[in-house]
């Protein structure tokens, strides 16, 4: 009879917990992206609807008008996209770490198996 030797690797993490963190990171990332796009659409609508009141208060220089417009309108979606990318990066790094861990465990299992004697 052959005995199978189990290799126990001592780790300080739980694969299930890492998977849940990765899943929630993705959920929160997409939620932030959707909310920032909704806020962008709302802000753009308000700007277009109230343009007659806003335009007289802007500087006469075209470059300054463009800078103010871009900073007021596009800052919120850029912030949302930044948070989205950071959270998605965290999720991908956690999944990559699990892949590396599982590859390392598989290597250890193959190395620790004793050879089967020939009969």
N, C-alpha and C positions, 0 to 999 in steps of 0.2 A: 504494500500500500504506500502511496505517496502522500506526504503531508504537505499541505499548502501553507506556506508561511506568509502571514499577513504583515505588511509593512505599515507601521503606525508612524505617521509624521506628526510631530508636535507643532501645532500652530496656535497663534493667538487671535485667530479670527474665525468667523463662521461664514461659510459660503452662502448660506441662506440670507444672512443679514446683509452681506455685500450685494447680493442680487436685489434685495428689497430696496436698499439705498440707491442702487443704480436705476431701478424702475421708478422710484419716486423722484429722482433727479430729472429723469426724462419727462415725467408728468408735469412737474413744476416748470421745467424749461418751456414746454409747449404752452402751458397756461400763461406764463409771463409774455411769451411772444404774441399770443392772441390778444391779451389785454393791452399790450403796447400798440398793436395795430389798430385796435378799436379806439384807443385814445388818440392815435394819429389821425384817423379818419374824422373823429369828432372835432379835433382841433382845426383840421383843414377846412371842414364845413363851416365852423364858426368864423374862421378867418375870411373865407369867401363871402359869407353872408354879411359880415360887418366891415367889408373892405372900405366902404365909403366913409365910415367913421374913423378907421385906422389910418388910412392913407394921409390925411392932412398932418397927423402927428409924427410921421416919419421924416427923417432928414432928406434934404434935397439931393444929396449925392447918391448916385445909383449904386455904387459899391457898398455904401453903408446900408442902404435899403436892402440889398441882397443879403448882407451879413446878418442883419436883424431878422429878416424873414427866415433864413436857413436856421439860425440859432433857435428861434421860437418854434418853428414847425418841426424840424427834423431831430431835435435833441431827444425827445421822448422815445421815438422808435429806435434811435441809435442806442440808447441806454437799454432798451428792451432786447435788442439784438445782441448786445454785449453780454447781458445776463444769460440769454439763451445759449450763446456759444460757450460761456464758461460752464454752465450746468451740463451741457451735452459733452463737453470735454471731460468733466469729472466722471460722468457716466461711462464714457469710452475708456478712460484710464482704469476705472474699477473693473470693467469687463476684461481689459487687457491683462490686468494683474491676475484675475482668475484664470485666464487662459495660460499664463505663464506658470501659475501654481499647479494647474492640472497637468501640464506637460512635464513639470518637474516630478510630480507624484508618479506619473506613468513611467518615467525613466527609473525612478527608485524601485518600483515594483518589478520591472524587467531585470534590473541588476541583482536583486536580492533573491530571486528564485533559484533554488539549488538545481544543479543538473540532474537529469533523470538517468539512473544507471542503466546501462544496456544489459539485456538478458541474453 
